[in-house]
Amino acid sequence: MLQKPKQLGPEYAAAFQDQSVATAYVHRAPYSLEVYAKLRELIVDEPRNVLELGCGPGEISRTLAPEVDRVDAVDPSEAMIEVGRGLSNGDHPDLNWHISSAEEFSYDATYSIILTPESLGWLDWEVVFPKMRLALSPHGRLVVLMRGHNASWDADTLDGIVPHYSTNVDFAPYDLIGELEKDGLFVVEDRVTTQPVPVSQSIDDYIEFWHSRSGFSRERMGTQQAERFDDEVRKLLLLHSTNEMLRYDAVVHIVWGVPGPTAA
């Protein structure tokens, strides 16, 4: 049996079902035009069916729905999907929302592309990889998306605050793609990091972005601890802002390939 790190355990994944996390998700930096250009390039086979596992509010699914034949957007969080339904294209006729875990989803179609936007680490790999392998079309690809950003307050300041407040006490740096390759679950064909895109965001919205992460669910932190975190981060960010507005560069790391030989 493959050994996942404790930080990716189900008790931490469950935080994404919290209402506060779902509400805060819209404050994550949006995916850039370059991301969608690459996804369109990777969608080759007909019918142009897309599966997004761990879709959250479905930013990618909602964007691609008018351009493809079918999108299945899957997430176990009813709160996440409820938010997504109310956003742009959330009611598109070719977009099918599924309140389900990736492990229990039916995989009753063949997909030109399967997307795991910041969700692959949370899934049960031994269950999901074989199912993805069977569900991909002949030229279908599994695509992993990971957002990042370059900000002046990260390395020497905010990084000193975060560990004191995160409820994910087992968090440690981890090379997800490298471990999946080593275990033979994922054969990477290529990867690219998008060009940096400048983002302008208020301090309050940036703090809410942090509450969209598993270790910073307001329900799990508790009111007092969440307020202390917000206050400490706000004081720091005021030193890096102009009229309480922040500017930083956002990037997306895109990795694509196919489920490997051990995902059979």
C-alpha positions as CSV (number, residue, x, y, z in Angstrom):
1,M,0.0,0.0,0.0
2,L,1.3,3.5,-0.9
3,Q,2.1,5.6,2.1
4,K,0.7,9.2,1.9
5,P,2.1,11.9,4.2
6,K,-0.1,12.7,7.2
7,Q,-0.6,16.2,5.9
8,L,-2.8,14.8,3.1
9,G,-4.9,12.7,5.4
10,P,-8.8,12.7,5.2
11,E,-9.1,14.6,8.4
12,Y,-7.4,17.6,6.7
13,A,-9.1,17.1,3.4
14,A,-12.5,17.3,5.2
15,A,-11.9,21.0,5.8
16,F,-12.8,21.7,2.2
17,Q,-16.4,20.8,3.0
18,D,-16.6,23.7,5.5
19,Q,-18.8,26.6,4.5
20,S,-16.1,29.2,5.4
21,V,-13.6,27.5,3.0
22,A,-16.1,27.4,0.2
23,T,-17.1,31.0,0.6
24,A,-13.4,32.1,0.7
25,Y,-12.4,30.1,-2.4
26,V,-13.3,32.9,-4.8
27,H,-10.5,35.0,-3.3
28,R,-7.8,32.7,-4.9
29,A,-6.0,34.2,-7.8
30,P,-7.9,33.3,-11.0
31,Y,-6.4,31.0,-13.6
32,S,-4.8,33.0,-16.5
33,L,-5.6,33.0,-20.2
34,E,-2.4,31.0,-20.7
35,V,-3.8,28.2,-18.6
36,Y,-6.9,27.9,-20.7
37,A,-4.9,28.0,-23.9
38,K,-2.9,25.0,-22.7
39,L,-6.0,23.1,-21.7
40,R,-7.6,23.7,-25.1
41,E,-4.5,22.5,-26.7
42,L,-4.5,19.2,-24.7
43,I,-8.2,18.5,-25.5
44,V,-7.7,16.4,-28.6
45,D,-10.1,13.5,-28.8
46,E,-13.8,13.6,-29.7
47,P,-16.2,14.0,-28.0
48,R,-14.6,16.8,-26.1
49,N,-15.5,15.7,-22.6
50,V,-13.9,17.2,-19.5
51,L,-13.7,15.8,-16.0
52,E,-12.7,18.0,-13.1
53,L,-12.0,16.2,-9.8
54,G,-12.1,18.3,-6.7
55,C,-13.6,21.1,-8.7
56,G,-14.4,23.4,-5.8
57,P,-16.6,26.2,-7.1
58,G,-15.7,25.0,-10.6
59,E,-13.7,28.0,-12.0
60,I,-12.3,25.9,-14.8
61,S,-15.4,23.8,-15.5
62,R,-17.5,26.9,-15.7
63,T,-15.1,28.5,-18.1
64,L,-14.7,25.5,-20.4
65,A,-18.4,24.4,-20.4
66,P,-19.4,26.6,-23.4
67,E,-16.5,25.4,-25.5
68,V,-16.7,21.6,-25.1
69,D,-19.3,18.8,-25.4
70,R,-19.6,17.9,-21.7
71,V,-18.1,18.8,-18.4
72,D,-18.4,16.8,-15.2
73,A,-17.5,18.8,-12.2
74,V,-17.0,16.6,-9.1
75,D,-16.5,17.6,-5.5
76,P,-17.6,16.1,-2.2
77,S,-18.4,19.5,-0.8
78,E,-22.0,20.5,-1.2
79,A,-21.0,24.0,-0.1
80,M,-18.4,24.3,-2.8
81,I,-20.9,23.3,-5.5
82,E,-23.6,25.5,-4.2
83,V,-21.2,28.5,-4.6
84,G,-20.2,27.4,-8.1
85,R,-23.9,27.1,-9.2
86,G,-24.4,30.7,-8.4
87,L,-21.4,32.0,-10.4
88,S,-20.9,32.7,-14.1
89,N,-21.9,29.7,-16.3
90,G,-22.8,27.8,-13.2
91,D,-26.1,26.8,-14.8
92,H,-24.6,26.0,-18.3
93,P,-26.5,23.1,-19.9
94,D,-23.3,21.2,-20.7
95,L,-22.0,21.4,-17.1
96,N,-22.9,18.6,-14.8
97,W,-22.3,19.1,-11.1
98,H,-21.7,16.0,-9.0
99,I,-21.6,16.1,-5.2
100,S,-19.3,13.1,-4.9
101,S,-15.8,12.1,-3.9
102,A,-13.5,11.3,-6.7
103,E,-13.3,7.7,-5.3
104,E,-17.0,7.2,-5.5
105,F,-17.7,9.0,-8.8
106,S,-19.2,6.7,-11.5
107,Y,-16.7,7.6,-14.4
108,D,-19.5,6.7,-16.9
109,A,-18.0,8.6,-19.8
110,T,-14.8,8.8,-21.7
111,Y,-12.8,12.0,-21.2
112,S,-10.4,13.9,-23.4
113,I,-8.9,15.5,-20.3
114,I,-9.1,14.9,-16.6
115,L,-8.2,17.9,-14.4
116,T,-7.1,17.8,-10.8
117,P,-6.7,21.5,-9.9
118,E,-4.8,21.5,-6.5
119,S,-6.8,18.4,-5.5
120,L,-4.7,15.4,-6.5
121,G,-2.8,15.2,-3.3
122,W,-6.1,14.8,-1.3
123,L,-7.4,11.8,-3.3
124,D,-7.0,8.1,-2.5
125,W,-4.4,7.3,-5.3
126,E,-4.8,3.6,-5.2
127,V,-8.5,4.0,-5.9
128,V,-8.6,6.9,-8.3
129,F,-5.6,6.4,-10.6
130,P,-6.9,3.1,-12.0
131,K,-10.4,4.7,-12.6
132,M,-8.8,7.7,-14.3
133,R,-6.7,5.4,-16.5
134,L,-9.8,3.6,-17.8
135,A,-11.8,6.8,-18.2
136,L,-9.3,8.6,-20.4
137,S,-9.8,8.5,-24.2
138,P,-6.9,7.2,-26.4
139,H,-5.2,10.6,-26.5
140,G,-6.6,11.7,-23.2
141,R,-4.4,13.4,-20.6
142,L,-4.4,13.8,-16.8
143,V,-3.6,17.4,-16.0
144,V,-2.5,18.7,-12.6
145,L,-2.7,22.4,-11.8
146,M,-0.9,24.1,-8.9
147,R,-1.2,27.8,-8.3
148,G,1.6,29.9,-6.8
149,H,2.6,33.5,-6.4
150,N,5.6,35.7,-5.8
151,A,5.1,38.3,-3.2
152,S,7.5,40.4,-1.2
153,W,6.0,39.4,2.1
154,D,6.3,35.6,1.8
155,A,9.7,34.3,2.5
156,D,10.9,36.3,5.5
157,T,7.6,37.4,7.1
158,L,4.3,35.6,6.4
159,D,6.1,32.3,6.4
160,G,7.0,33.0,10.0
161,I,3.3,33.5,11.0
162,V,1.5,30.7,9.1
163,P,2.9,27.6,11.1
164,H,1.7,29.1,14.4
165,Y,-1.9,29.1,13.3
166,S,-2.4,26.3,10.8
167,T,-4.6,23.5,12.0
168,N,-2.7,21.1,9.7
169,V,-0.1,20.3,12.3
170,D,1.5,17.7,10.1
171,F,2.3,20.0,7.2
172,A,5.7,19.6,5.6
173,P,7.1,20.4,2.1
174,Y,6.3,17.6,-0.2
175,D,7.0,16.8,-3.9
176,L,3.7,15.4,-5.0
177,I,4.5,14.9,-8.6
178,G,7.9,13.4,-7.9
179,E,6.4,10.8,-5.5
180,L,3.7,9.8,-7.9
181,E,6.3,9.3,-10.6
182,K,8.5,7.3,-8.3
183,D,5.6,5.0,-7.4
184,G,4.7,4.5,-11.1
185,L,1.3,6.1,-10.7
186,F,1.9,9.0,-13.0
187,V,3.9,9.2,-16.2
188,V,4.7,12.9,-16.8
189,E,5.0,14.0,-20.4
190,D,5.7,17.6,-19.9
191,R,5.2,20.6,-17.6
192,V,5.2,24.3,-17.8
193,T,4.9,27.3,-15.5
194,T,2.8,30.1,-16.8
195,Q,4.1,33.6,-17.2
196,P,3.6,35.7,-14.1
197,V,0.3,37.7,-14.1
198,P,0.0,40.8,-11.9
199,V,-2.7,40.6,-9.3
200,S,-4.2,43.5,-7.4
201,Q,-6.1,42.5,-4.3
202,S,-7.3,44.2,-1.1
203,I,-5.7,43.1,2.2
204,D,-9.0,41.7,3.4
205,D,-9.5,39.6,0.3
206,Y,-6.0,38.3,0.5
207,I,-6.6,37.2,4.1
208,E,-9.8,35.5,3.0
209,F,-7.7,33.6,0.4
210,W,-5.8,32.0,3.3
211,H,-9.1,30.9,4.8
212,S,-9.7,28.8,1.6
213,R,-6.9,26.5,2.6
214,S,-7.3,23.3,4.6
215,G,-5.3,24.5,7.6
216,F,-7.2,27.8,7.9
217,S,-10.9,26.9,7.9
218,R,-12.6,29.4,10.3
219,E,-14.7,26.6,11.7
220,R,-11.7,24.6,12.7
221,M,-9.5,27.4,13.9
222,G,-12.2,28.8,16.1
223,T,-13.3,32.5,16.2
224,Q,-10.5,33.8,18.5
225,Q,-7.7,32.0,16.7
226,A,-8.9,33.1,13.3
227,E,-9.2,36.7,14.4
228,R,-5.7,36.6,15.9
229,F,-4.4,35.3,12.6
230,D,-6.2,37.9,10.6
231,D,-4.9,40.7,12.8
232,E,-1.3,39.6,12.7
233,V,-1.4,39.1,8.9
234,R,-3.1,42.4,8.4
235,K,-0.5,44.3,10.4
236,L,2.2,42.7,8.3
237,L,0.5,43.4,5.0
238,L,-0.1,47.0,5.8
239,L,3.7,47.4,5.4
240,H,3.6,46.0,1.9
241,S,0.4,47.7,0.6
242,T,-0.7,51.0,-0.9
243,N,-4.0,52.2,0.4
244,E,-4.5,48.7,1.7
245,M,-4.2,47.2,-1.8
246,L,-1.6,44.5,-2.5
247,R,0.1,43.7,-5.7
248,Y,1.9,40.4,-6.5
249,D,2.5,38.1,-9.4
250,A,0.5,34.9,-9.8
251,V,1.7,31.8,-11.7
252,V,0.3,28.3,-12.4
253,H,2.4,25.2,-12.6
254,I,0.8,22.8,-15.2
255,V,1.9,19.2,-15.4
256,W,0.3,16.6,-17.8
257,G,0.7,13.0,-18.7
258,V,-1.0,9.7,-18.2
259,P,-1.7,7.3,-15.3
260,G,1.3,5.0,-15.0
261,P,1.7,1.2,-15.1
262,T,0.9,0.7,-11.4
263,A,-2.4,2.5,-11.9
264,A,-4.0,-0.6,-13.5
